[in-house]
């Protein structure tokens, strides 16, 4: 993997507070996004712990991405991570009061709006962009993610559900601040009605409601879609959030077929190992 320089690192201009109910815990939580210095990355703080927002610190991927350390857990970080990454925020201290990120409306748009309300500051150090030298992929349980070399981040997501209202759908986007803000961030999370009993049995979705998720029944949806392909767009949103766990910018063309958080995180861990190996090779 080669390293190229592109633009300067960024952080928030001022702190901003976001509060709401966690999708899975049902508990009230408060998240305070703070400015941070160059090369800090995204760091979650709370309960006396500082947990870097990187794949090595992911401890759970059931219906969301959870960071953890020494018994402290920060659940469902993917929408916030997607918003930070999508808006080009490289560095922030994320102060968490609670155990889960607020679900808001089920999309990343409330986070985007909150960040936009305080503005973004450019720091004095150039940002590193990681470029692949060769394809990198992961495969598991009929799903896969493949990344090939490119000068930009382009994501194609292919989903398939055995459901008459979903079926097979594909969404493709070149990821930029503009495309993320307008075309990806507003896409909301969704759940197929038949999955709800299983989620309840796992103590999940206790904070779920028609206000923060699209419920797909056999014969209709719980609300009008914001985009005809809102469901695969949300899968792209989730993948952007999980890719942010790389801890840096990635330039690659990615095709993800039926992947979820578990495979997304496995993919980022493989990328991380690959970066380490190539950097060691270059240093030899």
C-alpha positions as CSV (number, residue, x, y, z in Angstrom):
1,X,0.0,0.0,0.0
2,X,1.5,3.3,-1.0
3,X,1.0,6.5,1.0
4,X,-0.1,9.7,-0.9
5,X,-0.7,13.2,0.5
6,X,-4.0,14.9,-0.1
7,X,-5.3,18.0,1.7
8,X,-5.0,18.8,5.3
9,X,-6.3,17.1,8.4
10,X,-9.5,18.5,9.8
11,X,-11.3,18.7,13.1
12,X,-14.4,20.4,14.5
13,X,-14.3,24.2,14.9
14,X,-16.1,24.0,18.3
15,X,-17.6,21.3,20.5
16,X,-21.2,20.2,19.9
17,X,-23.6,18.1,22.0
18,X,-26.0,15.5,20.6
19,X,-28.4,13.5,22.8
20,X,-31.1,10.9,22.2
21,X,-32.0,7.3,22.8
22,X,-29.9,4.3,21.9
23,X,-31.4,2.0,19.3
24,X,-30.5,-1.3,21.1
25,X,-30.2,-0.3,24.8
26,X,-33.2,2.0,24.8
27,X,-31.2,4.2,27.3
28,X,-30.8,8.0,27.0
29,X,-27.3,9.0,26.0
30,X,-25.3,12.2,25.4
31,X,-22.4,12.5,22.9
32,X,-20.1,15.6,22.9
33,X,-17.9,16.0,19.9
34,X,-14.8,18.0,20.7
35,X,-12.0,19.4,18.6
36,X,-8.7,17.5,18.6
37,X,-5.2,18.0,17.6
38,X,-3.6,16.6,14.4
39,X,-2.9,12.8,14.4
40,X,-5.2,12.1,17.3
41,X,-7.8,10.3,15.2
42,X,-11.2,9.6,16.5
43,X,-11.0,8.8,20.3
44,X,-14.0,7.8,22.4
45,X,-13.9,8.8,26.1
46,X,-16.2,7.8,29.0
47,X,-16.2,5.8,32.2
48,X,-12.6,6.6,32.7
49,X,-11.6,5.0,29.4
50,X,-10.1,6.4,26.1
51,X,-10.8,4.0,23.2
52,X,-9.5,4.8,19.8
53,X,-12.0,4.3,17.0
54,X,-10.1,1.6,15.2
55,X,-10.9,-1.9,14.2
56,X,-8.6,-3.5,16.8
57,X,-11.0,-2.1,19.5
58,X,-14.2,-3.6,18.1
59,X,-15.7,-6.1,20.5
60,X,-19.1,-6.8,19.0
61,X,-20.8,-6.6,15.6
62,X,-24.3,-7.8,16.2
63,X,-26.6,-5.3,14.5
64,X,-24.1,-2.6,14.9
65,X,-20.4,-1.9,15.7
66,X,-19.3,-1.8,19.3
67,X,-16.0,-0.5,20.6
68,X,-14.8,-1.8,24.0
69,X,-12.0,-1.8,26.5
70,X,-11.7,-2.9,30.1
71,X,-15.4,-3.5,30.4
72,X,-16.5,-0.2,28.9
73,X,-18.6,-0.5,25.8
74,X,-19.6,2.2,23.3
75,X,-22.3,0.6,21.1
76,X,-23.6,1.5,17.6
77,X,-20.8,3.8,16.6
78,X,-21.1,3.3,12.8
79,X,-23.5,6.2,12.0
80,X,-21.4,8.7,14.0
81,X,-18.2,7.4,12.5
82,X,-19.7,7.6,9.0
83,X,-20.7,11.2,9.6
84,X,-17.2,12.2,10.8
85,X,-15.5,10.3,8.0
86,X,-18.0,11.6,5.3
87,X,-17.4,15.2,6.3
88,X,-13.7,14.8,6.4
89,X,-13.2,15.0,10.1
90,X,-9.9,13.2,10.9
91,X,-9.6,14.1,14.6
92,X,-12.1,14.4,17.4
93,X,-12.5,13.5,21.1
94,X,-15.9,11.9,21.4
95,X,-17.1,12.2,24.9
96,X,-19.9,9.7,25.7
97,X,-22.3,9.8,28.6
98,X,-24.0,6.4,28.3
99,X,-23.3,3.2,26.6
100,X,-24.6,3.8,23.1
101,X,-24.7,6.4,20.4
102,X,-28.1,8.1,20.0
103,X,-30.1,6.6,17.2
104,X,-31.6,9.9,16.2
105,X,-33.8,9.2,13.1
106,X,-31.8,6.1,12.1
107,X,-29.6,7.9,9.6
108,X,-26.3,9.9,9.9
109,X,-28.0,13.1,8.9
110,X,-28.5,14.5,12.5
111,X,-24.8,14.0,13.2
112,X,-24.0,15.7,9.9
113,X,-26.2,18.6,10.8
114,X,-24.7,18.9,14.3
115,X,-21.2,19.0,12.9
116,X,-22.2,21.5,10.3
117,X,-23.7,23.8,12.9
118,X,-20.3,24.4,14.6
119,X,-18.1,24.2,11.5
120,X,-14.9,22.4,10.5
121,X,-11.3,23.6,11.1
122,X,-8.3,22.7,9.0
123,X,-5.2,21.6,10.9
124,X,-1.6,22.2,9.9
125,X,-0.6,18.7,8.8
126,X,-1.4,17.1,5.5
127,X,-3.7,14.1,5.6
128,X,-2.4,10.7,4.5
129,X,-4.4,8.7,2.0
130,X,-3.8,5.0,1.7
131,X,-3.7,3.5,-1.8
132,X,-3.7,-0.2,-2.5
133,X,-1.0,-1.8,-4.6
134,X,-3.1,-5.0,-5.2
135,X,-6.6,-6.3,-4.5
136,X,-7.7,-7.1,-0.9
137,X,-10.7,-9.1,-0.1
138,X,-12.6,-11.1,2.5
139,X,-15.3,-13.8,2.1
140,X,-17.7,-15.3,4.6
141,X,-21.2,-16.9,4.7
142,X,-22.1,-16.1,1.1
143,X,-20.9,-12.5,1.4
144,X,-17.7,-10.8,0.3
145,X,-15.9,-7.5,0.1
146,X,-13.4,-6.8,-2.6
147,X,-11.2,-3.7,-2.9
148,X,-9.0,-2.9,-5.9
149,X,-6.6,0.0,-6.5
150,X,-8.0,3.4,-7.3
151,X,-7.3,7.1,-6.8
152,X,-10.7,7.6,-5.1
153,X,-13.1,5.8,-2.8
154,X,-15.9,4.3,-4.7
155,X,-18.3,1.9,-3.1
156,X,-20.8,-0.5,-4.8
157,X,-23.1,-2.4,-2.4
158,X,-25.2,-5.3,-3.6
159,X,-28.0,-6.6,-1.3
160,X,-30.4,-9.4,-1.7
161,X,-33.3,-10.3,0.6
162,X,-35.8,-13.1,0.2
163,X,-38.5,-10.5,0.6
164,X,-41.0,-9.3,-2.0
165,X,-40.4,-5.6,-1.2
166,X,-36.6,-5.8,-1.1
167,X,-35.3,-8.5,-3.4
168,X,-31.9,-7.6,-5.1
169,X,-30.8,-4.0,-5.1
170,X,-27.5,-2.2,-5.9
171,X,-26.2,1.2,-5.0
172,X,-23.0,2.8,-6.2
173,X,-21.4,6.1,-5.1
174,X,-18.1,7.9,-5.4
175,X,-17.6,9.0,-1.8
176,X,-17.0,12.7,-1.3
177,X,-18.1,15.2,1.2
178,X,-20.8,16.4,-1.1
179,X,-22.1,12.9,-2.1
180,X,-22.1,11.7,1.5
181,X,-24.0,14.7,2.8
182,X,-26.7,14.7,0.1
183,X,-27.0,11.1,-1.1
184,X,-25.8,8.8,1.7
185,X,-26.2,10.4,5.2
186,X,-30.0,10.7,5.0
187,X,-30.5,7.0,4.4
188,X,-32.1,5.3,7.4
189,X,-31.6,1.9,9.0
190,X,-34.2,-0.7,8.4
191,X,-35.5,-4.0,9.8
192,X,-37.6,-6.8,8.3
193,X,-40.6,-7.3,10.6
194,X,-40.0,-11.0,10.9
195,X,-36.6,-10.2,12.5
196,X,-38.0,-8.3,15.4
197,X,-38.8,-11.2,17.7
198,X,-35.2,-12.5,17.3
199,X,-33.8,-9.1,18.1
200,X,-35.9,-8.9,21.2
201,X,-34.7,-12.3,22.3
202,X,-31.1,-11.0,22.0
203,X,-31.9,-7.9,24.1
204,X,-31.5,-5.7,20.9
205,X,-33.7,-2.9,19.4
206,X,-35.1,-2.0,22.8
207,X,-35.0,1.6,21.7
208,X,-36.2,1.0,18.2
209,X,-39.3,2.8,17.0
210,X,-40.9,3.9,13.7
211,X,-39.1,7.2,14.4
212,X,-35.6,5.7,14.0
213,X,-36.0,2.8,11.7
214,X,-37.9,1.7,8.6
215,X,-39.9,-1.5,9.3
216,X,-40.4,-3.6,6.2
217,X,-43.6,-5.6,6.5
218,X,-44.7,-8.2,3.9
219,X,-47.0,-5.8,2.2
220,X,-45.6,-2.3,2.9
221,X,-43.1,0.0,4.6
222,X,-43.6,1.9,7.9
223,X,-42.8,5.2,6.1
224,X,-42.2,6.6,2.7
225,X,-38.6,6.2,1.4
226,X,-36.3,9.2,1.1
227,X,-34.8,7.6,-1.9
228,X,-36.1,4.7,-4.1
229,X,-32.9,2.8,-3.1
230,X,-32.7,4.0,0.5
231,X,-32.1,0.5,1.9
232,X,-28.8,-0.2,-0.1
233,X,-27.8,3.4,0.5
234,X,-27.9,2.7,4.2
235,X,-25.7,-0.3,3.7
236,X,-23.2,2.0,2.0
237,X,-23.5,4.4,5.0
238,X,-22.7,1.6,7.4
239,X,-19.7,0.5,5.3
240,X,-18.4,4.1,5.3
241,X,-18.7,4.1,9.1
242,X,-16.9,0.8,9.5
243,X,-14.2,1.8,7.0
244,X,-13.5,4.8,9.2
245,X,-12.1,2.2,11.7
246,X,-9.1,2.0,9.5
247,X,-7.9,5.1,11.2
248,X,-7.1,6.9,7.9
249,X,-8.4,7.7,4.5
250,X,-8.6,4.9,1.9
251,X,-8.6,5.3,-1.9
252,X,-10.0,2.1,-3.5
253,X,-12.8,0.8,-5.5
254,X,-14.9,-1.5,-3.3
255,X,-17.6,-4.0,-4.1
256,X,-19.5,-5.3,-1.1
257,X,-22.0,-8.1,-1.6
258,X,-24.4,-8.8,1.2
259,X,-21.9,-7.7,3.9
260,X,-22.8,-6.6,7.4
261,X,-20.8,-5.2,10.3
262,X,-19.0,-8.4,11.1
263,X,-17.5,-8.8,7.6
264,X,-16.9,-5.0,7.3
265,X,-14.8,-5.1,10.4
266,X,-13.0,-8.2,9.3
267,X,-12.2,-6.4,6.0
268,X,-10.8,-3.4,7.8
269,X,-8.7,-5.6,10.0
270,X,-7.3,-7.3,7.0
271,X,-6.6,-3.9,5.4
272,X,-4.9,-2.8,8.6
273,X,-2.6,-5.9,8.6
274,X,-1.8,-5.3,5.0
275,X,-0.8,-1.7,5.6
276,X,1.5,-2.9,8.4
277,X,3.1,-5.5,6.3
278,X,3.7,-3.2,3.3
279,X,5.1,-0.4,5.5
280,X,7.5,-2.9,7.1
281,X,8.5,-4.1,3.6
282,X,9.1,-0.5,2.5
283,X,11.2,0.2,5.6
284,X,13.4,-2.9,5.1
